[in-house]
């Protein structure tokens, strides 16, 4: 009986080692690790001359917190602003990305000079869950322009949770026109 257990343990151990070796994936020399853009900036300044008549402005609502059950109870959220160039051929120029709080005060400016997004490129800016500077009525104002007719997408995605329940929702940017 003892010999039987020893043989069985040896077989199990051999199977485990063989399974581990077979399941290990060999990393191809052609595979390159993905670099994570952790600061959400583009190291690409636009050299284009800014023509005021081309600049359009978009307002994107952000909910960095929402009321929960009462006005005194709030749930903090993580919010992501996403700017997407939907053109297959032309670049999108962005000259301002400003974050405002509920009271309409400027909290921070994300860029200090124009940047551009190449065709089909996207960039995002994250308002961390612990960042309470914006409040429930926070928003982004984005100034953008292009050399040709473009229809970029400006969205925000908010993510949060209450206990074991998680939720997410989106908002769309709206163009602000001067009258």
N, C-alpha and C positions, 0 to 999 in steps of 0.2 A: 504494500500500500504506500509506503514511504517513497519507494522508487517511482511509483506511478505519479505521485504529487510532484516530485522533482522533475520528471519528464514533462508533465503538463505545465508546470511553471516555466520551464525552459522554452516550450513551444509558444506559450503566451507572450513571453518576453521577446522572443524572436519575431513574432507577428507584430508586436507593438513597434519594434525598431524598424522593421521593414515598411510598415505603414507610414511611420514618421518620415523615413527617407523618401519614399515614393511621393508623399504628399507635399514635400518641400519643392517650391518652384524655384528653378534656377533663374536668376536675374540676367536678362539679356544685356549685352553690352550696348545695344541700341536704345534701351529704355533709359530715359533721363528723368530724374525726379522733378516733380512739379514745384516751382517756386511759388510760395504763397505770398500774395500782395497784402502784407499785414498793415500797411499804413494807408492804404486806399488812395494813393496819389499817383499821378502819372508824371514821370520825369520827362515831360514833353511840352515845352512852351510853344505857343503859337506865334509865328512871326507875322501873321496877317495883320494888316492895318484895320483897326476897329472903326467901322462906319456906323454911326449911331442909328441911321435909318434902317439898317439891317437887323439890329438887335431886337430880339423878342424876349419877353419875360414870362416865366412860368411860376405859379404858386403851387406848392405841394404840401398838403396838410400832413403833419406827423403827430402821432399820439404816443408820447413817451410814457404816459400813464393814463389810466382810465378809472372812473369812479366804480366802486364795487359795493353794492347794497346801500350805502349812504354817501353823502357828500364828504364825510370825514374819512372814509375808507378808500384808499386808492391801491390799484395794482400796477406795479411798474412793468414796463414793456421794453423789449429791445426793438428798435426801429432801424430799418435799412432804407436809405434813399438809393434808388437805382436809376442811372441815366444811361439810356441805350440809343446808340446810333443805328437806326433801322435801314440805312442806305447801303446798297451793295457797291456803290461807286464813289460816293462823296464823303468828305470829312465833316464832322460836327464840331464847331468851335464853341467853347464855354468860357465866358468872361467873368462870371460871378456865381458862387455857390455860398449863400449866406443862410445861417440858421438863426431863427428868431424864437423867442419864448412866447408864452401866453399873453403877456402884457405888450407885445410888439417890440420888445427891446432886442437889439442884435446880441446874440450870445457868442457867435464866432463866425469868421469867414474861413472857408476851406481852401480858397486859392487866392493868390495875390497878383497873378497875371493870367491872361488867357491860356487855355490848354486846348488840345483838340483830340477827338476820338476818331480813329480811322474807321472805314466802312465796317459795319457790323460789330464794332467794339462797344463794350459796356464798362462802366465804373460804378462803384458803390461806396457809400459813406454810412458808417454804422453809429447810431446813438446807443451806447451801452445801457443795459438795464439799470445800472446804478446811477446814471447821469440824469438827475432830476432838474437840470437847469432849464429845460424847455417847458415842461408841464403838459397839461392835457390839450392845450391849444397851440402847441409848437408848430412851426412851419419852415419850409425852405423857400427862398426866392432864388431863382436861377435865371441868369441872363445868357442867352445863346444866340448864335448866328451861323449862317452857312452861305456859301457862294451860289448854291442852287437850291431849289425847293426841296426841303426835307420834312419828314414827319417823325422826329425822334420821340421816344417814349420816356416819360418821367413818372416814376411810380415810387410808392413807399410800401414796405411790408412790415407789419408789426407782429411780434410774436410774444406770447406770454403764457402764464399758467395760473390756475387756482387749484391748489391741492394737487390731486392726481390728474386733473383735467388741463390739457394744453389747447391753445387756440391761436389762430393767426387770421389777419385780414389785410387787405390792401387799400390804398387810396391812389387816385389818379391826379396828376398835375393838371391845372387849368391855365390857359394862357390869359395873361392880364393885358388888356389893351388900354392905352391912354385915350381919353375922350377929348 
